[in-house]
Structure formats: structure tokens, C-alpha cells
Amino acid sequence: MKKFTFIVGLFFLVFGFIAFQNAIDNIIALESYAREAQAGILPEGGIVLSEQQTVEELRRGAAILQVTRAFLVFGFVTFIYSIVDEMKKIKTRFFN
């Protein structure tokens, strides 16, 4: 098995999944902050963001979400490629 490809794929798959979940949690927190700010309920002891800053943070969060999704897909494809490559080697070993 291409151990390096397998390890890289597994690393990016795990790292991408963790980063993807973190990005989703951050976007959910920002959206709930925006809803609470529109309703006039501001968090105690928190930072007060203007509407423009909130929109900018949501855009930044969406961009980070896309990057983490790319890491996740890259890890998945690399991981699957290493497994399929090993299956091909096993197939040729037994059937040729």
C-alpha cells in the first residue's frame, strides 16, 4: 500500500472533518448573534459588532467553510485512492 498516500489522505480527512465542524459551529454562533442583535438582545460581556461587521464575519465564515470542505474532499479522495490502488494490486496478484 502506498503508506504515505494513505497517511496523508487519513490526516486530511480527519483534519478536514474537524475543521469543517468547527467552521459550521462558528457560522451558527454568528447567525444566532446576528438574530439576537436584531432583536435587541446583546450578549453580556461579549463584543458588540456592527451590522456591517457581522455580515463581513459571516462572509469570512462561509469562505472558511469552503476551504475546510476542500480539505475534507481532498482527504477523502486521497484516502479512497490509496485503498483502491491496494485493491488493484491484490487483484493482479491473485488473478494473474
C-alpha positions in Angstrom: 0.0 0.0 0.0 1.2 3.5 -0.6 1.5 4.2 3.0 2.4 7.9 2.5 -0.7 8.5 0.4 -2.8 6.6 2.9 -1.5 8.6 5.8 -1.8 11.9 4.0 -5.4 11.1 3.0 -6.3 10.0 6.5 -4.7 13.1 8.0 -6.6 15.5 5.7 -9.8 13.5 6.1 -9.7 13.8 9.9 -8.3 17.4 9.9 -10.9 18.5 7.3 -13.7 16.9 9.2 -12.7 18.6 12.5 -12.2 22.0 10.8 -15.5 21.6 8.9 -17.4 21.0 12.1 -15.7 23.9 13.8 -16.5 26.2 10.8 -20.1 25.2 11.0 -20.3 25.8 14.7 -18.8 29.3 14.2 -21.3 30.2 11.5 -24.2 29.0 13.7 -22.9 31.2 16.5 -22.5 34.2 14.3 -26.0 33.7 12.9 -27.5 33.4 16.4 -25.6 36.6 17.4 -27.0 38.4 14.3 -30.5 37.3 15.2 -30.1 38.3 18.8 -28.6 41.7 17.9 -31.6 42.4 15.5 -33.9 41.6 18.3 -32.1 43.9 20.6 -30.6 41.3 22.9 -26.9 41.7 23.2 -24.7 39.2 24.9 -23.3 40.3 28.3 -19.6 40.7 28.3 -19.3 40.0 24.6 -18.1 42.0 21.7 -20.6 44.3 20.0 -20.3 44.1 16.2 -22.0 46.5 13.8 -24.3 45.1 11.1 -21.6 45.5 8.5 -19.0 43.7 10.6 -21.5 40.9 11.2 -22.1 40.5 7.5 -18.3 40.5 6.9 -17.7 37.9 9.5 -20.5 35.7 8.0 -18.8 36.0 4.6 -15.5 35.1 6.1 -17.0 32.2 7.8 -18.5 31.0 4.5 -15.1 31.2 2.8 -13.5 29.3 5.7 -16.3 26.7 5.3 -15.4 26.2 1.6 -11.7 25.8 2.4 -12.4 23.2 5.0 -14.7 21.4 2.7 -11.9 21.3 0.1 -9.6 19.8 2.8 -12.3 17.2 3.6 -12.8 16.3 -0.1 -9.1 16.1 -0.8 -8.5 13.8 2.2 -11.5 11.6 1.2 -10.3 11.3 -2.4 -6.7 10.6 -1.4 -7.8 8.0 1.2 -10.1 6.2 -1.3 -7.4 6.3 -4.0 -4.9 4.6 -1.7 -7.4 1.9 -0.9 -8.4 1.3 -4.5 -4.8 1.2 -5.5 -4.1 -1.5 -3.0 -7.2 -3.5 -4.1 -5.9 -3.4 -7.7 -2.5 -4.7 -6.5 -4.3 -7.6 -4.7 -6.4 -8.4 -7.7 -3.5 -8.6 -10.1 -1.6 -10.7 -7.6 -4.4 -13.3 -7.3 -5.7 -13.3 -10.8 -2.5 -13.2 -12.9 
